């Protein structure tokens, strides 16, 4: 290559909109959709959060739901709480 210009890259045709409700997009990208808002719970709220709510929060952000409830709670606090 010469000239240091940008190369053109051929892309396959997009099928993202084909099928019912963009089915091809779901197959290609999975069902994960990033939530619009960052969770704003306090440490105290994480410490008292019910198991089901903690699992929903982790699932919503595509994070693993493994270990016992205390391990999941610590993981969520590590992922979402920022030191001040």
C-alpha positions in Angstrom: 0.0 0.0 0.0 1.2 3.5 -0.7 0.1 7.0 0.1 -1.0 6.2 3.7 -4.6 6.7 2.9 -7.6 5.0 4.4 -8.6 1.6 3.1 -12.1 0.8 2.0 -13.5 -2.2 3.9 -16.3 -4.1 2.4 -19.1 -4.9 4.8 -21.8 -7.5 4.4 -25.3 -6.1 3.9 -27.1 -5.2 7.1 -30.0 -7.5 8.0 -30.6 -5.7 11.3 -34.2 -4.7 10.4 -35.3 -8.0 8.8 -37.7 -10.3 10.4 -40.3 -9.7 13.1 -39.0 -7.1 15.6 -35.5 -7.1 14.1 -35.0 -10.8 14.8 -31.7 -10.9 13.0 -30.3 -8.2 15.2 -31.3 -10.2 18.3 -29.7 -13.3 16.9 -26.5 -11.5 16.1 -26.2 -9.3 19.2 -28.2 -11.2 21.9 -30.9 -9.6 23.9 -28.7 -7.3 26.0 -29.7 -3.7 26.0 -27.7 -1.3 28.1 -30.0 0.5 30.7 -30.2 4.2 30.3 -29.3 5.1 33.8 -26.3 4.2 36.0 -27.6 2.7 39.3 -27.5 5.2 42.1 -27.9 3.0 45.2 -26.0 3.7 48.4 -23.8 1.2 50.2 -26.6 0.8 52.8 -29.1 0.1 50.0 -26.9 -2.6 48.5 -26.4 -4.2 51.9 -30.1 -4.5 52.5 -31.2 -5.1 48.9 -33.3 -8.3 48.4 -31.7 -11.2 46.5 -34.1 -10.9 43.6 -33.6 -7.2 43.1 -29.8 -7.6 43.3 -30.0 -10.4 40.6 -32.2 -8.2 38.4 -29.7 -5.3 38.7 -26.8 -7.5 37.7 -28.8 -9.1 34.8 -29.9 -5.7 33.5 -26.2 -4.7 33.2 -25.1 -8.0 31.6 -23.1 -8.9 34.7 -22.6 -12.4 36.1 -25.0 -13.7 38.6 -22.8 -16.3 40.3 -21.8 -17.2 43.9 -23.9 -16.8 47.0 -25.9 -13.6 47.8 -23.0 -12.0 49.7 -20.6 -12.6 46.8 -23.1 -11.1 44.4 -23.7 -8.1 46.8 -19.9 -7.4 47.0 -19.6 -7.7 43.2 -22.4 -5.2 42.7 -21.0 -2.8 45.2 -17.5 -3.1 43.5 -19.0 -2.5 40.1 -21.4 0.3 40.9 -20.1 2.2 43.9 -17.4 4.9 43.3 -15.1 6.0 46.0 -15.6 9.6 46.9 
